[in-house]
Amino acid sequence: MKHTVKILGTGCPKCQNLTKVVTEVIAENQLDASVEKVEDIMAIMQYNVMLTPALVVDEKVVMKGRIPSKEEVLDFLN
């Protein structure tokens, strides 16, 4: 099953770090997932997110306001 992953954030260092962690987990575990960065504040607000970075998997907000561990990201994607 292919997952759609979105990183919500304005491009801050935490947002960049989250993108790095997510892409590494996908590559290391050979997961079928696409990653999209959402930096438009109006688009972010549609997810009812006030703290960034946030992680959205298959249109569900699974984490916001912090950087998850690689293990947590893998759990979100499984």
Order of alpha helices (4+ residues) and beta strands (2+ residues): beta-alpha-beta-alpha-beta-beta-alpha
